[in-house]
C-alpha cells in the first residue's frame, strides 16, 4: 500500500477532501440504492409473475446491468481507498468508472425512458405518436452522448483532464437526460388526468400514479441537473461524482417504484382509501357490501382452487352483482396504464363472479 511519506509520490493537496469525499459518498449512495433496487425487484418477482414479457425483460435487464455496475464501481472504490490509498496518481486515474458511470448510466436511463415512452403511447392511444417518438429520439441522443463521453474519458485516462475534454458531450448527455425526464413527467400527468373516470376507486388509483410520476420524474431530473451543474462549475474537484456514480440507480429504482405501485399489503397499514389495487399474497379486490367484505379474487396459479372455495363460502354473493361492471372497468384501466398481462387472467373475475351470482337452489320440502 502506498504511503503519504513516500518521496516518489505526489504531495497530498490540502483540498484532498474535495477529491475523496464525493467519491466516498457516491459509492455509499450507489450501494444503498442497489439494496433498495434488490428489495423492489424481489417484490416485483413475487407480486407480478404474469406481467408482459416486455415489462419483465426491462426490469431484469436493468437489475443485471446494475449488478455489473456496482461490482465495477466497487472495484475502483477499493483501488482508491484500499490498495492505492495515499497515491494521488491512483486517485486521479479513471479506471473502470468510464464504463460503470457514463456508459451504463446512459444505457439504463435510456431503457427506463423508452419504457415510459411506451406507457405514454399506451395511455394516449396509437394516434398520438408524436410525443412518445420525441421522447425516444431524445433518449437515444442522450444515450449515445453518454457512451461517447465514457469512451472519451477512457482515452483521456485521468479525472483532472476529463472535465476539460468532455464538457460539451457530457453537457449534452446530462441536459438531454433531464429534458427527457421533464417531458415524460408532463406527458404522464396530462394523459393520466385524462384517464379519470366517474368511479372513485379508479380515480384514486390514477391520483396515486400522478403523484408517483411527479416524485420519480423530479428525482431523476434533479440528479441529472445536479450532476451537470457540478461537472460544469466545479472543474478542479470531484463534486460531480457524488450524484454521477449513483445516477443509474435513480432511474432503475424509479422504474420499479412505478411498477410496484400496484402492490397493496393485505391486512397491513393503509395510508389511503384505495380499494382497487394488487396484493402480494393473492391478487384481489375487496368491496364493502351490506353483508360484509367479500373478496373478488383474480385467480392465478395454485391459488385458483382455494380462491374458488373461499368465495363460495363467503355467502350472499348476489350482492356483488352491482359491482361486476365496476370490477371490469378497473381491470380495463390497469391495461390502459400499461400493466397488462400476457394471458387473459384479468377477465376471470367477471366469469368467476357470474358463477356465484345466483343463490343456490333450496332443496324441496320433505313430503308430508
Secondary structure by P-SEA (a helix, b strand, c coil): ccccccccccccccaaaaaaaaaaaaaaaaaaaaaaaaaaaaaaaaccccccaaaaaaaaaaaaaaaaaaaaaaaaaaaacccccccccccccccccccccaaaaaaaaaaaaaaaaaaaaaaacccccaaaaaaaaaaaaaaaaaaaaaaaaaaaccccccccccaaaaaaaaaaaaaaaaaaaaaaaaaaaaaccccaaaaaaaaaaaaaaaaaaaaaaaaaaaaaaaaccccccccccccccaaaaaaaaaaaaaaacccccccccccccccbbbbccccbbbbbccccccccccccccaaaaaaaaaaacccccccccaaaaaaaaaaaaaaacccccccccaaaaaaaaaacccccccccccc
